[in-house]
């Protein structure tokens, strides 16, 4: 299960489960869709967690399957703003529909999410004070001095250093992490989480990466999320919450629903349409059996 407010969200008006569900999808997509359809609301839908639960496929295959399911109209990934007191946090959700929907349906449905009040992020309260006076610190000999502590690595540095564990093709050296740290820190400064940054950098990797540092520098630059201005005033209860942003299922780039048909941004949509990769989840035309058999008979005729 994901943290409260995150994870899977089922759409309304779906048909009952049956043996015919997802039969028109390719084998891999049918397998992944059948699994996603059964976990309860709030289940974790990250590529990493799904790969742990589905032993037949790795993270890259799961990512490709989710992209295909998005194109087929079964899911959309979104970001929803929630009020956390002094700041606004982003909740990441995956909306799921057993019944395939077209782009117009998804755009209309996600627009209704704007009017729904979003959950408030839980706040952590300070422990109650006690009336007991604090104990004095122990005496320290004069000849000893307090050791100086080296500052710990930043979240951006740690996220970059762990990419090699997510996928060996993205292994970076310490100098590489230091060089890319300012670019990754800019992502975190724009309100995204470390998990979001990791997913955006590891989704849809090519088969071969000659220079991990160059590849990641390009992704950190070209896929930088928009800088949302901070809110100066808190909305009143009658004010509708901010609009949800749909994420590109392939690379994680956010945007309005109408700008991401099939749940994909324009570059990823063009790549899926023209580039090599897995077959499209579109339903193939039924074969012409008579023509096929006639061709076989012609091949079997003696020369």
N, C-alpha and C positions, 0 to 999 in steps of 0.2 A: 504494500500500500504506500501511496505517496503521502507527503505531509498534508494536514488538513487544508482544503481549498485547492489542492493541486490534483493532477492526474486525470483519469478518465471521466467523461461526462457523456451520457447517452442522450441522443436526441429523441423527441417525442414522435408518436404516430408511426412506429416501426411495425412491420408485419411480424407475426409470431415465428419462432424458430422452426425450421423444417429441414429435411434432408436436401432440399433444393438450394439452400443458402450457399452462395459463393461458388456454385458449380461452374459458372461461366468464366471464372478467373483461372489464370495459370496455377500450376501445382503449388509453387512456393507461396504465392499470394493467398491462395485458398487456405493453406496451412496456417499462415500468420493471422488471417482474418478470423478463422475459426477459433483461434486461441483468444484474440482480443475481444471477441464477442461475449465471452463467458465471465471474465473477472467482474467484480462489483464496482459500483461507483467509487471514484477516488483511487482506483488502482494505478500504480505507477506505469506510465507508458513510455518511458525513456528507452532509447535504443539499447543502452547497456543492460537495463533490467530485463527487457524482452529477450535479449540474446541469452541471458542466464536461464530463462525459463524454457527456451526453445532450443534444444540441443542440436537440431539438424542444421542450423544456420548460425553464422557468426554475425558480428555487429554490422559489417558492411552489407551483407545480404539482407538483414532485417531492415536497414535503412532504405535499400532499394525497394523492398517490398512495401514499406510504408509510403514511399513516393508513388508506387503503382496504385496502392489503395486510395491515395488522395486523388489521383487522376481518375480512378474509377468511381469516385463520388462517395466513398465510405467514411472518410475522416477529414477533419481540419484541425490544425494546431493553432492555438491562439494565446495571446497574452492579455490578461485582464488587470487593470489597476485596482488596488485595494488601499483603503485608508489605514495607515499605521500610526496615527497620532500626528507627530511632527513631520512625517514624510509619507511618500506614496511608494508602495511596493508593488511588484508585478507578480501575478500568479500565472503559472503556465499550465494550460489544460489541453487535452486532446478530446475533441468532440467526435463521437462515434455513431455511425448509423448502419445498422444491419441492412437496411434498404438503401440501395445506391441512389444518390441525389445529384441533380445537375447544379451547375454554378449559380443559376438564378435562385434555386431553393436555398442553397447555403448562404448566399448574400442576404436574402430576406430573413433567414433564421438568425444569423449572427447579428443582424441589425437589432433584433429584439433583445439580444443580450445587453445592449446599451442601457435599456430601461430597467434592467433588473438590479436591485441593490447588491453590491458585491460584499463578501464577508470581510470583516475587519480583522486585520492580522493580529494575532494574540500578542499582548505586551507582557514583558517580564517585569514583575514588581520586585523591588528591593526587599531583602529579608528584614523582618522587624528588628528594631533596635532593642537591646537589653539594657537593664539598669545597672548591670555589673560593670564596674570600672575596668578598663583594659589593663592587662598586666604589663608592667614595665618591661622593655626589651632587655635581654641578658647583656651583661657587661661584656665589652669586646676589648681584648688587650690592645694597648696603644700601638704596638708594633705592627698590627695587622690592619690592612685597609680593605675596604669592600671591593670585590672584583668587579671589573667593568664588563657588562654584558654586550655582546655583539647584537645589533638589531636583527630580528628574524626576517626571513624572506617575505616579500609581499605576496598577497593572494594571486596577483598576476604572474609573478615569477613561479610560484608553486604550480599554477595551472599549466604553464608552459612546460615545466619540468616533468609533469606527469603525462604529457601527451604521448611520450614514447611507450608508456605502459598501456595506453589505450590502443595504440597501433604502432608497431615497430618502425614503420616507414616515417614516422614523425619524431623519431628520437633526436633530441637536441643536446648540444654540449652546454656547459655552464656559461661560456661566453655567448653562445647563441641566445640562451634565455635572458641574459643581461641586455643584449642588443634589442631583443623584441619586447622586453618588459614594458617600456613606455607605451607602445602601441596596444598591448593587452590591457594595461591599466586604463587607457582611454575608453575601452569597451566597458569595463567595470564602473568607470565614472559616469557612464551614460545610463546606469540603472540595470544592467544585465547581471545575471548571477554567474558564478564560476561554471556551473553545469551548462548554462546556456552558451557560454564562451567555448567550452570544450566541445559541445555538440556541433556548433557552427564550424569549428576548425576541423573536425573529424568526419563530418557527413560528406558522402559522395566523393570519396578519395579516388584518384586515378589508380590504375593498376601499378604504376611505377612512379616513384618520386626521386629524382636525382639529387635535389637539394632541398632538404626539409626546411632549412632556415629561409631560403628564398620563396618556397611555396607558401609557408606560413606568413611571411611578411606581405606577400601579395593578398592573401585572404584577409589578414587583419586590416589591410588598407581598403580593399574593394568592397568588403562586406560590413564595414563599420556601421553599426545601427545609428538611427537618427538621434540627435541630441534633443531630448525633450526638455522644454523650459520648466523650471521649478514652479510649483503653484504658490502664488503669493497669498491667496486667501483660501480658507477651507470651505468647501461647498456646503450649503445648507441641506437639510434632509430633503427639501423639495427639488433640489437640483439633481438632474440625472447624472449618474457616474460617467466617467470617460468611456469612450468607445473602445471596444476590444480591437486588438490588432491581430490579424491572421499572420502566422509564420509560414514561410516557405518550408514545406515538408522536407525538401532536399537539403537546403543550406541554412535555414533558420532566419532568413532576412524577413523583418516584419513589414507589414503594410496593410492598408484597408482591404476588405474582402474582394471588392470589385477589381482591385489591381492585381490580384493573385488568382486568376482562374485556374481551376484544378488544384488549388492549394500550392501553386508554384510561382516563383517570380519569373520575370521574362527570361533572364539568362539560363536558368535551370530548365524552363519550359522549352527553350530552343535547343538545349543540349539533349534533352530527352527525345525531342522530335527528330533531330538530325544526327546525333552522335551514336557511337556504338554502345552496346549495353544489353540489358535484359529486354525481352520482348514486351511490347506494350500490353496492358491488361485489357485492351479492347477485344471484343469477341470476334474470333476469326469467322470468315464466311464458311458455311458448310461445304464439304467437298462434293464434287460431282462424281457420284459413284459409277455411273454408266461410262463416263469418259475415262475414268481411272481404269476400269476393268478393260475397256477397249485398248487402251495403251499397253496394258500388261499382255493382252493376247497378241498384239502386234510384236512385242518384244520376244515372245516365246515362239513365234513362227520360225520354221527353219529357213536359213538363208539359201 
